[in-house]
Amino acid sequence: MIPTLHTERLTLRPYRRDDLETYAAFMGSERAVHMDGPLDRATSWAWFTNDVATWALYGFGTLAIEKDGALAGGLGLVHPPHFPEPECGWFVFDGFTGQGLAEEAGRAMLDYTFATTDLETIVSYIGEHNAASIRVAEKLGAKLDPEAAAPEDEGTLVYRHFPQSPQGGSND
C-alpha cells in the first residue's frame, strides 16, 4: 500500500493520473536538466509510471508533494538497475521553489522509509553543479560520500542520509 504522509504544510500522497500534465510539463522544461531532461511526453510518462511502480517492486517509491491542494513537486526513493543503491530525490515545480518544501518533504520521506524498511542508509545522487539540491541534502543531514559508487553520470556526487528521529510528521 502506498502511504500518504503529512507534515505541517504538506501532504505527500500517491500520484494520480491527473498529475501527469503538471509532471510532464516540468520534465519537459529546462528545470529538469538535472534529471536528464528536458524529457519528451512519452519519456515523462515512463518516468511517471516508474515512480508509481517502485512501491510494488521495492516497498518504497515516490510521492507527489501537495501544498494547499496544489501539486507542488515530487520526491521519493527509486532504485533503477543502473543505480548502485536506493536513491532519494526531489523536485519542486515553478511557483513553489524557495519555500523549504523539498527539505520538509524529504525529512518526512526519509523518516518514513527508515522506519518501515531495513535500509540503513539512503543516498542522493546529485549533479556537482546542482547547488539547490546539494543545499537540501545538507539541510537533511546528508554527508558527502566520495567513496560511494555513483551511477555512470559524470560529475555525480553521492550524499548519504542516515536515520534521524522524526520531527513532527504523521503517517496514514
Number of C-alpha atoms within 10 A of each C-alpha: 8 16 15 14 20 20 16 10 12 21 24 27 18 21 20 11 9 8 15 16 13 14 22 20 16 21 26 18 13 13 15 16 14 15 15 10 16 19 20 13 16 10 15 21 17 10 16 20 14 16 23 19 16 18 19 11 11 13 14 25 26 26 27 26 29 19 15 9 9 12 19 24 25 24 21 25 26 22 17 12 9 9 14 14 21 21 23 24 20 24 23 21 18 11 8 16 14 10 10 13 22 26 18 19 29 24 24 23 24 22 18 19 22 19 14 11 11 8 13 10 16 20 25 25 24 23 18 14 12 13 11 12 21 22 13 19 28 15 15 19 16 21 17 17 14 11 7 13 14 21 15 10 11 9 13 17 23 26 22 22 23 16 18 13 9 14 11 9 19 14 12 8
